[in-house]
Amino acid sequence: MNRKDFPLLKDTIFLDSAAGSLKPLPVLDEIMEYYKEYPINTHSVDSLLGAKVMKKIIDAKKTVANLVDASSNEVIFTSGTTDSINRAALMFEAFIKKGDKIILSAYNHSSNSLPWILLAQRTGAEIVHSYNLINDIDKKTKIVAYSQVNNTLNNLKNKINPVELYDKVKENGAILINDAAQAVVTENVSLNESDVIAFSGTKTYGPTGIGVLIIKKELLSLLKPVIVGGGTVIDYDKEIHFKDGISKFEAGSLNVAGIIGMAAGIRYMKKYDNFEKKKIWAEYAHDQLSKLKKVEIISQKGDYNVHFRIKNYEPQDVVSFLGHRNIILRAGKHCATYLFNNMKIISSIRISFGLYTNKEDIDKLVKLIENTEVFIDAV
């Protein structure tokens, strides 16, 4: 991997990949090629250029499917992870009734909690926020929604084995939803260990505005589309006659550039990223920051991200100070409001890592924190 593939790194230290990865030049080149050479709508394919577009879409579905042990006819393109999970909640609503239990991991991103909470409000189902999913699953459980890897405090010493969790879910006749937005860039993810997987292109070194909802075909055959429009029907009069297969779940004009870019990002990631380096840099950053008396580490060594605070300073002020010096991090509750509130953490500074992170990035950050006594006055 050549860091020159990421031009921003010339003048910037980027340590916010959990929010969205940088996009390498080969991905940008493929997106630009689409717009310049074959910018055809997927509903206007009766030409050589249109055929090229359809092949790109088919190939992209194969790329996504292969990443998570799925098949192409289980992959639905969406606008992102949030869109995917909201659609899933609407699609499964017909199978949820009053008194059913929906279990949400306490570590979930809001995008994998709020849609299910609204579903429970509409149906009368019970919401359970769980720190121990396997122990809380029972015969009343219909949905279990979790993140194989979350974007905050992973607590790896208590990390759930996906196979063990899935076995328990199936024993009780429930559905397992895996928000894999963080997991697909840190470890292996498989549809053999979930019923539903959601993730986005912006995490996998592709563009924003594109994501996937992957549902096992035996479940997908039972579900109805919740967003309808062009491209989903054979015909309609008094009744709607939907197309067979995956097409009925992809209404409207697809984000072709996003799909092509997402596939290119996944290929780049698979070529250069073995996941181990990010673990190494996370542990290294944890160790270096732990040496500074002014720093309070919130995360555990071994977590994929490093969360910390600087004593006597608000995280947002620190991140603003650093950001104005082209060191990009993130401050806040990181869309994990339930977890942070229960842990009584007002906010944290998060360092997250990409395949382009190196030791020098971390050393520069730590040195600047070590040598700077007053942050607020410098902002």
Backbone hydrogen bonds, N-H to C=O, Kabsch-Sander energy under -0.5 kcal/mol:
donor,donor_aa,acceptor,acceptor_aa,energy
3,R,1,M,-0.6
5,D,2,N,-2.5
6,F,3,R,-1.9
9,L,6,F,-2.0
10,K,7,P,-1.9
11,D,8,L,-1.3
12,T,8,L,-1.0
13,I,326,N,-2.9
14,F,12,T,-0.7
15,L,13,I,-0.7
15,L,328,I,-2.5
17,S,352,S,-0.7
19,A,16,D,-1.1
20,G,16,D,-1.2
21,S,202,T,-2.5
25,L,5,D,-1.8
27,V,24,P,-1.0
28,L,24,P,-1.9
29,D,25,L,-2.9
30,E,26,P,-1.5
31,I,27,V,-2.0
32,M,28,L,-2.5
33,E,29,D,-2.3
34,Y,30,E,-1.7
35,Y,31,I,-1.9
36,K,32,M,-2.2
37,E,33,E,-2.9
38,Y,33,E,-0.6
38,Y,34,Y,-1.7
40,I,38,Y,-2.5
44,S,41,N,-2.1
47,S,45,V,-2.2
51,A,47,S,-2.3
52,K,48,L,-1.7
53,V,49,L,-2.1
54,M,50,G,-2.3
55,K,51,A,-2.1
56,K,52,K,-2.2
57,I,53,V,-2.2
58,I,54,M,-2.5
59,D,55,K,-2.9
60,A,56,K,-2.3
61,K,57,I,-2.2
62,K,58,I,-1.8
63,T,59,D,-2.2
64,V,60,A,-2.6
65,A,61,K,-2.9
66,N,62,K,-2.7
67,L,63,T,-1.2
68,V,64,V,-0.8
68,V,65,A,-1.0
69,D,66,N,-0.7
70,A,65,A,-2.8
74,E,71,S,-2.0
75,V,72,S,-1.6
76,I,74,E,-0.6
76,I,213,L,-2.2
78,T,211,G,-2.8
84,S,80,G,-2.4
85,I,81,T,-2.5
86,N,82,T,-2.2
87,R,83,D,-2.3
88,A,84,S,-2.3
89,A,85,I,-2.4
90,L,86,N,-1.8
91,M,87,R,-2.6
92,F,88,A,-2.2
93,E,89,A,-0.6
95,F,92,F,-1.9
96,I,93,E,-1.8
99,G,124,G,-1.8
100,D,97,K,-2.0
101,K,140,K,-2.6
102,I,126,E,-3.3
103,I,101,K,-0.5
103,I,143,I,-2.8
104,L,102,I,-0.5
104,L,128,V,-3.1
105,S,145,A,-2.2
106,A,130,S,-3.1
108,N,105,S,-1.8
110,S,335,C,-2.5
112,N,109,H,-2.1
113,S,110,S,-1.8
114,L,110,S,-2.8
116,W,113,S,-0.5
117,I,113,S,-2.2
118,L,114,L,-2.4
119,L,115,P,-1.7
120,A,116,W,-2.3
121,Q,117,I,-2.1
122,R,118,L,-1.9
123,T,119,L,-1.8
124,G,120,A,-2.5
125,A,120,A,-0.7
126,E,100,D,-3.8
128,V,102,I,-2.4
130,S,104,L,-3.1
130,S,128,V,-0.6
136,D,132,N,-1.4
137,I,133,L,-1.1
141,T,138,D,-1.6
142,K,101,K,-2.9
143,I,101,K,-1.3
144,V,175,I,-2.7
145,A,103,I,-2.8
146,Y,144,V,-0.5
146,Y,177,I,-2.6
148,Q,146,Y,-0.5
149,V,179,D,-0.5
154,N,152,T,-0.9
158,N,155,N,-2.3
159,K,156,L,-1.4
165,L,161,N,-2.5
166,Y,162,P,-2.5
167,D,163,V,-2.4
168,K,164,E,-1.8
169,V,165,L,-2.4
170,K,166,Y,-2.6
171,E,167,D,-2.1
172,N,168,K,-1.0
172,N,169,V,-0.6
173,G,170,K,-1.4
174,A,169,V,-2.3
175,I,142,K,-2.0
177,I,144,V,-3.2
177,I,175,I,-0.6
178,N,176,L,-0.5
178,N,196,V,-2.9
179,D,146,Y,-2.8
179,D,177,I,-0.7
180,A,178,N,-1.3
180,A,198,A,-2.1
182,Q,149,V,-0.6
184,V,180,A,-2.4
185,V,182,Q,-1.0
186,T,183,A,-1.9
187,E,183,A,-2.8
189,V,67,L,-0.5
191,L,68,V,-2.9
193,E,190,S,-1.6
194,S,191,L,-0.9
195,D,176,L,-1.9
196,V,176,L,-1.9
197,I,214,I,-2.5
198,A,178,N,-2.0
199,F,212,V,-1.4
201,G,210,I,-2.9
202,T,210,I,-0.5
203,K,200,S,-0.7
204,T,200,S,-0.7
204,T,201,G,-0.5
206,G,201,G,-2.6
211,G,78,T,-2.0
212,V,199,F,-2.6
213,L,76,I,-2.6
214,I,197,I,-3.1
215,I,74,E,-1.8
215,I,213,L,-0.5
216,K,195,D,-2.1
219,L,216,K,-1.3
220,L,216,K,-2.7
221,S,217,K,-1.9
222,L,219,L,-2.0
223,L,219,L,-0.6
223,L,220,L,-1.1
232,T,229,G,-1.6
234,I,241,H,-3.4
235,D,241,H,-1.2
237,D,239,E,-2.1
241,H,235,D,-2.6
241,H,239,E,-0.5
242,F,240,I,-0.8
243,K,232,T,-2.6
247,S,244,D,-0.6
248,K,245,G,-0.9
249,F,246,I,-2.0
250,E,247,S,-1.7
252,G,230,G,-2.6
256,V,254,L,-1.9
259,I,255,N,-2.7
260,I,256,V,-2.8
261,G,257,A,-2.5
262,M,258,G,-2.7
263,A,259,I,-2.3
264,A,260,I,-2.1
265,G,261,G,-2.4
266,I,262,M,-2.3
267,R,263,A,-2.2
268,Y,264,A,-2.3
269,M,265,G,-2.6
270,K,266,I,-2.7
271,K,267,R,-1.7
272,Y,268,Y,-1.9
273,D,269,M,-2.9
274,N,272,Y,-0.6
279,K,275,F,-1.1
280,I,276,E,-2.2
281,W,277,K,-2.8
282,A,278,K,-2.1
283,E,279,K,-2.2
284,Y,280,I,-2.3
285,A,281,W,-2.8
286,H,282,A,-2.1
287,D,283,E,-2.4
288,Q,284,Y,-2.5
289,L,285,A,-2.5
290,S,286,H,-1.8
291,K,287,D,-0.6
291,K,288,Q,-0.8
292,L,289,L,-1.7
293,K,291,K,-0.6
295,V,292,L,-1.4
296,E,309,R,-3.1
297,I,295,V,-0.6
298,I,307,H,-2.9
299,S,307,H,-1.6
303,D,300,Q,-2.1
306,V,351,I,-2.3
307,H,305,N,-0.5
308,F,349,I,-2.2
309,R,296,E,-2.2
311,K,294,K,-2.8
311,K,309,R,-0.6
313,Y,310,I,-2.1
317,D,314,E,-0.6
318,V,314,E,-2.0
319,V,315,P,-2.7
320,S,316,Q,-2.0
321,F,317,D,-2.4
322,L,318,V,-2.6
323,G,319,V,-2.8
324,H,320,S,-2.0
325,R,322,L,-1.6
326,N,323,G,-1.6
327,I,322,L,-2.1
328,I,13,I,-2.9
328,I,326,N,-0.6
329,L,327,I,-0.6
330,R,350,R,-1.5
332,G,348,S,-1.6
336,A,333,K,-1.6
340,F,336,A,-2.5
341,N,337,T,-2.7
342,N,338,Y,-2.1
343,M,339,L,-1.9
344,K,341,N,-0.8
345,I,340,F,-2.9
346,I,344,K,-0.6
348,S,332,G,-2.1
349,I,308,F,-2.8
350,R,330,R,-3.2
351,I,306,V,-2.8
352,S,15,L,-2.0
352,S,350,R,-0.5
357,T,354,G,-1.5
362,I,358,N,-1.3
363,D,359,K,-2.6
364,K,360,E,-2.4
365,L,361,D,-1.8
366,V,362,I,-2.7
367,K,363,D,-2.5
368,L,364,K,-2.1
369,I,365,L,-2.2
370,E,366,V,-2.6
371,N,367,K,-2.3
372,T,368,L,-0.8
372,T,369,I,-0.5
373,E,371,N,-0.6
375,F,373,E,-0.5
378,A,375,F,-1.2
379,V,375,F,-0.8
379,V,376,I,-1.2
